[in-house]
């Protein structure tokens, strides 16, 4: 593995208003990275906060596809449980890919089988890119 490979953090989130994240943990047998249960808004005009269940993986690599597949490998055997639970509880499924670039950039390409898996989950895909390369090599001090 190259020390300059970007760190790619990929998470799957299931979010909605009226569900217990612990029920999804029990159903799937997958320990989440984080869960949250939000209280309803105090005023009628305010929207209620969402409950959430998330699972995360991290990988230093040069491929967005490889990092997303690492996450999918963990949950794919339980995909039917995720899909049914999300449907029954009116939940949204989101895959979030955070790319942290210190020097080298990854390949921003997803192969057709990865796209098909994301589609089968009825998930949206979001990507955030944090490029820290502007700070590399700028350690000179002028006198």
C-alpha positions in Angstrom: 0.0 0.0 0.0 1.3 3.5 -0.9 1.6 5.9 2.0 0.3 8.7 -0.3 -3.0 6.9 -1.1 -6.1 9.0 0.0 -8.1 7.9 3.0 -11.6 7.0 1.9 -14.3 6.7 4.5 -17.6 5.2 3.3 -20.7 5.1 5.5 -24.2 3.8 5.0 -27.0 5.7 6.7 -30.6 4.7 7.3 -32.6 7.7 8.4 -36.2 8.3 9.2 -38.6 9.7 11.9 -40.4 6.8 13.5 -38.0 3.8 13.9 -35.8 2.3 16.5 -32.2 1.9 15.3 -31.7 -1.0 17.7 -34.4 -3.0 15.8 -32.2 -2.8 12.7 -29.1 -3.9 14.6 -31.1 -6.9 16.0 -32.5 -7.7 12.5 -29.2 -7.4 10.6 -26.8 -8.6 13.3 -24.4 -5.8 12.1 -23.1 -3.6 14.9 -23.5 0.0 13.8 -20.8 2.7 13.8 -23.3 5.1 15.3 -27.0 5.4 16.0 -29.1 8.3 17.1 -32.6 8.8 18.3 -33.9 12.4 18.1 -36.6 14.0 20.1 -39.5 15.6 18.3 -39.4 19.3 17.7 -40.9 21.4 20.5 -43.0 23.7 18.2 -45.6 22.4 15.8 -44.0 24.4 12.9 -40.6 22.8 13.3 -39.8 19.6 11.6 -38.9 16.6 13.7 -35.3 15.4 13.8 -34.5 12.1 12.2 -33.4 8.9 13.8 -30.4 7.2 12.2 -28.4 4.0 12.0 -25.0 4.0 10.3 -22.1 1.7 9.6 -18.7 2.9 8.4 -15.5 1.5 6.8 -12.2 3.2 6.1 -9.6 2.4 3.5 -6.4 4.0 2.1 -6.6 3.3 -1.6 -6.7 4.8 -5.0 -10.2 3.6 -6.0 -13.6 5.0 -4.9 -15.1 1.8 -6.2 -12.8 -0.4 -4.1 -13.7 1.6 -0.9 -17.4 1.4 -1.6 -17.2 -2.3 -2.3 -15.5 -2.8 1.1 -18.7 -1.3 2.7 -21.0 -3.3 0.4 -19.1 -6.5 1.3 -20.0 -6.1 5.0 -23.7 -5.5 4.4 -24.6 -7.3 1.2 -25.5 -10.7 2.8 -28.2 -8.8 4.8 -29.3 -6.5 2.0 -32.8 -8.0 1.9 -33.3 -7.2 5.6 -32.0 -3.6 5.0 -34.3 -3.1 2.0 -37.4 -4.5 3.8 -36.7 -2.6 7.0 -36.2 0.6 5.1 -39.5 0.1 3.1 -41.5 -0.9 6.2 -40.3 2.1 8.2 -40.3 4.7 5.3 -36.5 5.2 5.6 -34.0 6.7 3.3 -30.8 4.8 2.6 -27.7 6.9 1.8 -24.1 5.9 1.1 -21.7 8.7 1.9 -18.1 8.6 0.6 -15.6 11.0 2.2 -12.3 11.3 0.3 -9.4 12.8 2.3 -6.5 13.7 -0.1 -3.1 14.5 1.4 -1.1 14.1 -1.8 -2.5 11.7 -4.4 -6.0 11.6 -5.7 -8.2 8.5 -6.2 -9.9 7.4 -9.4 -13.5 8.7 -9.2 -15.1 5.8 -11.1 -17.7 3.2 -10.1 -18.1 0.0 -12.1 -21.4 -1.2 -13.3 -21.8 -3.9 -10.7 -21.2 -1.4 -7.9 -23.8 1.0 -9.3 -26.2 -2.0 -9.6 -25.7 -2.9 -5.9 -26.3 0.7 -4.8 -29.4 0.8 -7.0 -30.7 -2.5 -5.6 -30.4 -1.0 -2.1 -32.5 2.0 -3.4 -29.7 4.1 -1.9 -28.5 7.6 -2.9 -24.8 8.2 -3.1 -23.1 11.4 -1.8 -19.5 12.3 -2.0 -17.4 14.8 -0.1 -13.9 15.6 -1.1 -11.4 17.1 1.3 -8.3 18.1 -0.6 -5.4 19.0 1.7 -2.8 19.2 -1.0 -2.6 23.0 -0.9 -0.9 22.5 2.5 1.8 20.1 1.2 5.2 21.7 0.5 4.2 25.1 2.0 6.2 24.7 5.1 8.9 27.2 4.0 9.1 30.2 6.3 10.1 33.6 4.8 12.4 35.8 6.9 
